[in-house]
């Protein structure tokens, strides 16, 4: 099974809130996920990024791919 770490949208209209999840790459964006790794709130000031970097590393070691947006979030959170 090919897995990908990507964002799952939540929140209401014009107030998005994203969960960072591991899921089968064939599932739709808001479908069932395998594991939740954190969350991202772009509407707060400053943006809130909460990630479990150890679990992200574990999943990438198992072959999971990062989406482009999640890769940039991981890079930001590892600096801070």
ABEGO torsion letter per residue (X at the ends): XBBBBBBBBBEBBGBBBBBBBBBBAABBAABBBABBAEBBBAABOBBBBBBBAAAAAAAAAAGBBBBAAAAAAAAAAAAX
